[in-house]
Amino acid sequence: MRTTIVVPALLIVLTFGTRVRADEPAEPIKPPFDYVWGHAYHVLPGTHNNESGYFSLCEGLDGKVYIGTAKYGENSYLVEFDPKTEKQRTVIDTNKVCGLNPQGFNEAQSKIHTRNFVGRSGKIYVGSMESPKKDDPTKYPGGYVMTYDPATDKAESLGIAHPGTGVIDVVADESRGIIYVVLVDAKKPWMRYDVKTKKYEPMGAVPTVFGTTLIDNRGHANVITKDFQLAQYNPQNGEVTVRDIVAGGEKLKPGPRGVWVPTWNLANDGRTAYLIQMQDPTLYAIDLLSEGREVKAISHGRMIDGKNVDSRCALSIGPDGNVYAVIRVDNETGFGGFYLHHLVRFNPQAAKMKDLGVLAVKNPDFFFKSPGAKRGHPATNDEHPPYYGYHKLPDGTLTPLYNHLAMIVTRDGTIYVTIIYPFTLLKIKTSTK
């Protein structure tokens, strides 16, 4: 006699519902940090020949973003990016603007490396520099100072600032008719250009490598010197004073690895300069209006902890007064390897640091959709594969690998970061919470 066992349909559903099918996706891998997601744009192909650029990044008064490029041995360009249309175009062609036809690698104005200064008129000020090659017989003539006016769509050359030396910084005091120039050679003097006489003159102090000029709310020009002091120029009497910068009773000096590449920016009060070094993430607040024999500074401590710190022209003041920085550290989290590029924020009012997270690309196919971009696959005999400057984390997220090269916070709070290999403009909308 056969026995029939009837199993309720609901029991069948519940029983099989507890099983995991082989083709079902595994539980998502969760990183031990937050992501800061950005939309990536490949910087205009044809304006660079090794997928790279440097510190050159700014927001114009017109709301557009301007990026300097490097075309080694040939030329350099200033590229305009329109956030509204997402279109790019060249606004400075250095060879064309300066009337040049370089006959060799060393003769070329290969980089616009300056941080880009925007005057009250809306004009953008930049400078060019060299990229030396040992086996090239040509000589570098010197870097040019150039301007671009978005209002008239015209670029202009102001000539060579110093024979044989490239330009790393250009800042204009338009109301006084003065342009301050820092040369890339740390043995060369701080330069002053008189708009009326159209002449460049040395000012005595020697800026540090990759130094930049800040103009405080008195109209005095400030620069960090090669001896880690503060040099200040008073345009009313033409005098330059040089003083030590002291924080916590100690003179400011290079970081532990001896590499002094400072990035500093002026706070909204016009007197406080926030500064970090390339390989030391200690954030200093320097009072540029200090009186007495020493310049007063406060250390706010390290913006982030980690090994092999690297921050390249990546400190900016937001419209909310907060200080933002991008800082690369070794990836010691166990979640993937290599490096991680963190976006960090300091709130001066609360005196608090916050690690907002690791930079991540939300449109990882951006390079392949870039018109005219070389695909860079090894089979094509290109030097590098397309994402040489990026790596993927265990959850598949694309994140920068080696170097970011600049960062700004715009007037509406948007953050832009440039990354190399491929040369990328990363646009980040981040919360201020």
C-alpha positions as MATLAB code, in Angstrom:
seq = 'MRTTIVVPALLIVLTFGTRVRADEPAEPIKPPFDYVWGHAYHVLPGTHNNESGYFSLCEGLDGKVYIGTAKYGENSYLVEFDPKTEKQRTVIDTNKVCGLNPQGFNEAQSKIHTRNFVGRSGKIYVGSMESPKKDDPTKYPGGYVMTYDPATDKAESLGIAHPGTGVIDVVADESRGIIYVVLVDAKKPWMRYDVKTKKYEPMGAVPTVFGTTLIDNRGHANVITKDFQLAQYNPQNGEVTVRDIVAGGEKLKPGPRGVWVPTWNLANDGRTAYLIQMQDPTLYAIDLLSEGREVKAISHGRMIDGKNVDSRCALSIGPDGNVYAVIRVDNETGFGGFYLHHLVRFNPQAAKMKDLGVLAVKNPDFFFKSPGAKRGHPATNDEHPPYYGYHKLPDGTLTPLYNHLAMIVTRDGTIYVTIIYPFTLLKIKTSTK';
ca = [
       0.000    0.000    0.000;
       1.482    3.317   -1.051;
       1.551    6.259    1.306;
       1.266    9.737   -0.156;
       2.785   12.611    1.785;
       1.347   15.999    1.057;
       3.658   18.925    1.757;
       2.024   22.364    1.903;
       3.066   24.708   -0.854;
       4.046   27.424    1.624;
       6.498   25.047    3.321;
       8.124   24.302   -0.019;
       8.557   27.990   -0.690;
      10.024   28.685    2.730;
      12.344   25.663    2.584;
      13.818   26.490   -0.812;
      13.839   30.184   -0.042;
      16.566   29.635    2.525;
      18.965   28.201   -0.015;
      21.443   30.360   -1.950;
      21.567   29.713   -5.652;
      25.002   29.322   -7.190;
      24.368   32.133   -9.678;
      23.249   34.660   -7.052;
      25.713   37.502   -6.355;
      27.723   37.315   -3.176;
      27.245   39.899   -0.476;
      28.911   43.198   -1.551;
      32.424   43.804   -0.281;
      32.428   46.786    2.029;
      35.470   49.078    2.220;
      36.707   50.175    5.669;
      36.385   53.839    4.625;
      33.936   56.168    2.919;
      34.204   57.149   -0.732;
      34.200   60.669   -2.138;
      32.670   60.152   -5.554;
      33.642   62.346   -8.466;
      32.758   62.591  -12.142;
      35.895   62.297  -14.272;
      36.689   64.241  -17.439;
      39.667   63.503  -19.671;
      41.528   66.786  -20.144;
      41.364   67.934  -23.755;
      43.400   65.517  -25.938;
      46.073   67.192  -28.054;
      47.004   69.690  -25.338;
      49.322   67.203  -23.571;
      51.488   64.342  -24.839;
      52.128   62.263  -21.723;
      48.737   62.428  -19.990;
      50.029   64.929  -17.456;
      49.791   68.426  -16.085;
      50.811   70.124  -12.859;
      49.603   72.692  -10.307;
      47.738   74.769  -12.863;
      44.069   74.859  -11.832;
      41.638   77.668  -10.996;
      38.048   78.850  -11.218;
      37.494   82.008  -13.227;
      35.035   84.718  -12.251;
      32.924   83.383  -15.118;
      32.490   80.083  -13.245;
      34.586   78.142  -15.725;
      37.570   76.040  -14.711;
      41.017   76.603  -16.220;
      43.681   73.887  -16.430;
      47.301   74.186  -17.556;
      48.846   71.328  -19.517;
      52.258   69.920  -20.388;
      53.229   68.972  -23.926;
      56.858   68.025  -23.394;
      59.357   69.250  -25.948;
      56.640   71.031  -27.927;
      54.296   73.467  -26.227;
      51.862   74.097  -23.361;
      48.235   75.178  -23.157;
      45.593   76.638  -20.881;
      42.347   74.711  -21.268;
      38.909   76.045  -20.371;
      36.320   73.627  -18.961;
      32.692   74.754  -18.841;
      30.868   72.933  -16.008;
      27.467   73.727  -17.553;
      28.109   72.296  -21.022;
      30.995   69.960  -20.007;
      32.873   71.221  -23.070;
      36.574   72.090  -23.242;
      38.601   74.384  -25.445;
      42.079   75.910  -25.630;
      42.321   79.549  -24.541;
      46.127   79.871  -24.399;
      48.426   78.255  -26.935;
      51.813   79.310  -25.537;
      53.696   79.090  -28.830;
      51.039   81.121  -30.598;
      50.605   83.755  -27.877;
      54.364   84.257  -27.443;
      55.253   83.969  -31.140;
      57.480   80.915  -30.697;
      58.693   78.123  -32.934;
      60.901   75.905  -30.741;
      63.666   74.105  -32.625;
      64.463   71.552  -29.926;
      63.157   69.854  -26.808;
      64.899   72.190  -24.329;
      63.832   75.297  -26.186;
      60.149   74.502  -25.763;
      57.792   76.041  -23.195;
      56.743   72.552  -22.126;
      54.577   73.299  -19.090;
      52.123   75.715  -17.612;
      52.952   74.755  -14.028;
      51.786   77.909  -12.223;
      48.829   77.704   -9.851;
      46.840   80.203  -11.977;
      45.852   83.515  -10.423;
      42.550   85.254  -11.086;
      42.629   89.041  -10.813;
      39.731   91.233   -9.733;
      39.257   92.122  -13.397;
      38.658   88.449  -14.174;
      41.958   88.104  -16.024;
      43.803   84.827  -15.474;
      47.590   84.988  -14.948;
      49.891   82.049  -15.731;
      53.518   81.331  -16.577;
      55.452   78.787  -18.624;
      58.485   76.682  -17.806;
      60.868   74.114  -19.220;
      61.259   70.346  -19.042;
      65.004   69.786  -19.515;
      66.427   66.933  -21.560;
      70.139   66.162  -21.184;
      70.903   65.071  -24.726;
      69.192   68.041  -26.400;
      71.590   70.795  -27.588;
      69.065   73.653  -27.528;
      68.891   76.122  -24.638;
      65.866   77.257  -22.708;
      65.231   81.002  -23.241;
      63.244   81.558  -20.033;
      59.606   81.318  -18.971;
      56.899   83.673  -20.171;
      54.217   85.391  -18.119;
      50.853   85.294  -19.880;
      47.306   86.469  -19.285;
      43.914   85.405  -20.574;
      40.839   87.620  -20.349;
      37.572   85.637  -20.544;
      35.629   88.860  -21.108;
      37.406   89.560  -24.404;
      38.586   86.001  -25.136;
      42.106   87.342  -25.686;
      45.467   86.104  -24.434;
      48.604   88.216  -24.074;
      52.309   87.633  -23.451;
      54.133   89.823  -20.937;
      57.514   88.533  -22.014;
      60.246   86.515  -20.333;
      60.486   87.129  -16.599;
      64.112   86.012  -16.211;
      66.502   84.705  -18.904;
      66.994   80.943  -18.817;
      64.597   80.292  -15.916;
      61.038   78.987  -15.880;
      58.103   80.593  -14.071;
      56.364   78.676  -11.259;
      54.032   81.365   -9.892;
      52.337   84.551  -11.102;
      50.151   86.768   -8.895;
      48.796   90.195   -9.819;
      47.943   93.216   -7.699;
      45.933   94.915  -10.419;
      45.010   97.976   -8.345;
      48.701   98.843   -7.924;
      49.869   97.707  -11.347;
      52.220   95.046   -9.935;
      52.696   91.412  -10.919;
      54.727   89.153   -8.618;
      56.653   86.268  -10.156;
      58.353   83.286   -8.528;
      60.962   81.487  -10.616;
      61.346   77.715  -10.547;
      65.035   77.919   -9.660;
      65.329   78.288   -5.865;
      68.526   80.309   -6.326;
      66.781   83.060   -8.271;
      65.167   86.143   -6.678;
      61.526   87.020   -6.198;
      60.523   89.155   -9.176;
      58.310   92.220   -9.590;
      56.772   93.332  -12.889;
      55.697   96.957  -13.307;
      52.673   97.088  -15.593;
      53.403  100.699  -16.615;
      57.097  100.325  -17.442;
      56.732   96.694  -18.564;
      59.935   95.773  -16.754;
      60.846   92.904  -14.432;
      63.000   93.672  -11.394;
      64.355   91.435   -8.583;
      63.140   92.112   -5.035;
      65.983   90.599   -3.012;
      64.383   87.659   -1.203;
      64.762   84.179   -2.708;
      61.566   82.071   -2.607;
      61.511   78.368   -1.807;
      61.126   75.724   -4.508;
      57.570   75.937   -5.909;
      56.887   78.980   -3.748;
      53.791   81.117   -4.290;
      52.878   84.705   -3.489;
      49.893   85.647   -1.322;
      48.606   89.225   -1.124;
      47.126   89.974    2.295;
      44.369   92.456    3.132;
      46.889   95.315    3.503;
      48.142   94.787   -0.028;
      51.481   93.356    1.155;
      52.911   90.472   -0.870;
      54.044   87.373    1.048;
      56.241   84.439    0.042;
      58.003   81.580    1.855;
      61.768   81.773    1.329;
      64.342   79.072    0.696;
      65.318   79.363    4.383;
      61.710   78.680    5.483;
      61.112   82.282    6.516;
      58.385   84.713    5.551;
      59.349   87.493    3.140;
      56.927   90.421    2.904;
      56.972   93.236    0.367;
      55.346   96.557    1.189;
      54.371   98.245   -2.105;
      53.986  101.622   -0.365;
      57.654  101.966    0.547;
      59.182   99.212   -1.626;
      60.768   97.438    1.344;
      61.118   93.681    1.830;
      61.281   92.278    5.368;
      62.221   88.683    6.201;
      61.317   87.018    9.515;
      61.179   83.562   11.061;
      57.803   81.825   11.326;
      57.307   80.433   14.819;
      54.687   77.927   15.962;
      54.589   76.648   19.539;
      57.923   78.275   20.293;
      59.666   76.514   17.402;
      60.748   77.888   14.067;
      58.918   76.480   11.080;
      61.166   74.104    9.143;
      61.012   71.309    6.562;
      59.150   68.112    7.279;
      60.811   64.896    8.497;
      61.854   63.803    5.016;
      63.469   67.146    4.234;
      61.242   68.007    1.285;
      59.955   71.539    1.535;
      57.276   71.999   -1.092;
      54.692   74.129    0.689;
      51.134   74.683   -0.419;
      49.430   77.627    1.202;
      46.284   79.657    0.650;
      44.770   82.786    2.113;
      41.744   82.450    4.390;
      38.654   84.591    3.923;
      39.857   87.048    6.595;
      42.713   88.141    4.338;
      45.354   87.701    7.036;
      45.549   83.995    7.863;
      47.509   81.689    5.570;
      46.920   77.947    5.924;
      49.932   75.835    4.944;
      50.918   72.174    4.620;
      53.994   70.569    3.091;
      54.055   67.990    0.336;
      55.325   65.265    2.666;
      54.190   66.573    6.045;
      50.407   66.927    6.546;
      50.730   69.210    9.576;
      48.385   72.145    9.046;
      49.715   75.542   10.082;
      47.773   78.786   10.390;
      50.140   81.724    9.845;
      49.188   85.255   10.865;
      50.553   87.369    8.025;
      49.796   90.565    9.969;
      52.003   89.534   12.898;
      54.034   92.302   14.489;
      57.457   92.010   16.062;
      60.577   90.039   15.228;
      58.743   86.779   14.509;
      55.701   85.764   12.517;
      53.165   83.964   14.674;
      51.778   80.601   13.570;
      49.622   77.871   15.107;
      49.931   74.165   14.427;
      46.584   72.384   14.124;
      48.286   68.997   13.953;
      48.336   66.414   11.189;
      45.414   66.490    8.817;
      45.704   62.716    8.421;
      47.865   59.897    9.754;
      49.625   57.478    7.441;
      52.877   56.503    5.785;
      54.519   58.127    2.763;
      52.339   61.231    2.826;
      52.079   63.132   -0.450;
      50.005   66.259   -1.125;
      50.620   68.241   -4.294;
      49.154   71.721   -4.556;
      46.027   70.292   -2.976;
      44.982   72.690   -0.234;
      42.134   75.136   -0.767;
      39.780   77.299    1.287;
      36.060   76.758    0.717;
      33.416   79.495    0.659;
      32.365   78.272    4.119;
      35.838   79.047    5.477;
      36.733   75.370    5.866;
      40.168   74.186    4.755;
      40.218   71.239    2.355;
      43.167   69.098    1.292;
      43.796   65.982   -0.764;
      46.476   63.808    0.824;
      47.831   60.488   -0.409;
      48.963   57.798    2.045;
      49.947   54.144    1.840;
      46.967   51.788    1.794;
      47.439   49.904    5.046;
      43.765   49.017    5.471;
      44.022   45.494    4.064;
      41.398   46.496    1.490;
      43.512   46.364   -1.653;
      46.989   47.824   -1.840;
      49.104   50.656   -3.201;
      47.919   54.159   -2.160;
      44.734   55.942   -1.124;
      43.979   59.604   -1.828;
      41.894   61.093    0.986;
      39.883   64.292    0.976;
      40.296   65.900    4.404;
      38.559   68.933    5.876;
      39.508   71.238    8.749;
      36.828   73.368   10.370;
      38.585   76.403   11.921;
      35.620   77.382   14.088;
      35.310   73.953   15.686;
      39.054   73.241   15.366;
      38.220   69.765   14.045;
      39.629   67.580   11.269;
      37.450   65.190    9.308;
      38.504   62.547    6.797;
      35.710   62.761    4.227;
      36.873   59.634    2.417;
      38.858   58.227   -0.484;
      38.591   59.684   -3.988;
      36.607   57.424   -6.327;
      35.532   57.664   -9.977;
      31.837   57.108  -10.617;
      32.197   56.955  -14.419;
      35.221   54.639  -14.895;
      34.769   54.480  -18.682;
      35.447   58.228  -19.042;
      38.750   57.821  -20.858;
      37.370   55.483  -23.502;
      34.586   57.961  -24.244;
      37.015   60.846  -24.682;
      37.121   61.928  -28.370;
      40.610   61.704  -29.834;
      42.138   59.959  -26.835;
      44.729   57.279  -27.476;
      43.510   54.007  -26.103;
      46.938   53.288  -24.658;
      46.739   49.485  -24.779;
      50.211   47.874  -24.832;
      49.350   46.225  -28.158;
      49.242   49.662  -29.762;
      52.840   50.316  -28.657;
      51.777   53.253  -26.526;
      53.976   53.848  -23.507;
      51.362   53.174  -20.833;
      47.990   51.454  -20.590;
      45.096   53.915  -20.226;
      44.637   53.723  -16.468;
      48.276   53.694  -15.428;
      47.522   56.337  -12.802;
      44.572   54.484  -11.273;
      43.946   51.172   -9.556;
      40.878   49.154   -8.618;
      39.965   48.268   -5.061;
      38.480   44.841   -4.156;
      34.905   46.105   -4.695;
      35.805   47.227   -8.231;
      36.002   50.951   -7.415;
      38.418   52.946   -9.579;
      40.606   55.236   -7.455;
      43.745   57.326   -8.128;
      47.039   55.488   -7.771;
      50.158   57.663   -7.920;
      49.559   61.394   -8.052;
      46.961   64.078   -7.817;
      48.501   67.377   -8.941;
      46.096   70.120   -7.896;
      42.849   70.795   -6.055;
      40.496   73.765   -5.709;
      37.182   74.488   -4.020;
      34.982   76.752   -6.143;
      32.583   79.458   -5.023;
      29.635   77.065   -5.006;
      31.539   74.474   -2.956;
      32.369   72.120   -5.824;
      35.774   70.467   -5.529;
      38.002   69.827   -8.544;
      41.084   67.612   -8.480;
      43.511   66.885  -11.307;
      45.016   63.402  -11.621;
      47.611   62.121  -14.082;
      47.699   59.023  -16.348;
      45.286   59.759  -17.930;
      45.188   63.487  -17.330;
      41.903   63.855  -15.489;
      39.719   66.587  -14.063;
      37.662   65.059  -11.241;
      34.545   67.015  -10.274;
      33.259   66.373   -6.745;
      30.044   67.541   -5.157;
      30.541   67.005   -1.451;
      28.434   67.643    1.619;
      29.566   70.239    4.131;
      28.132   68.200    7.020;
];
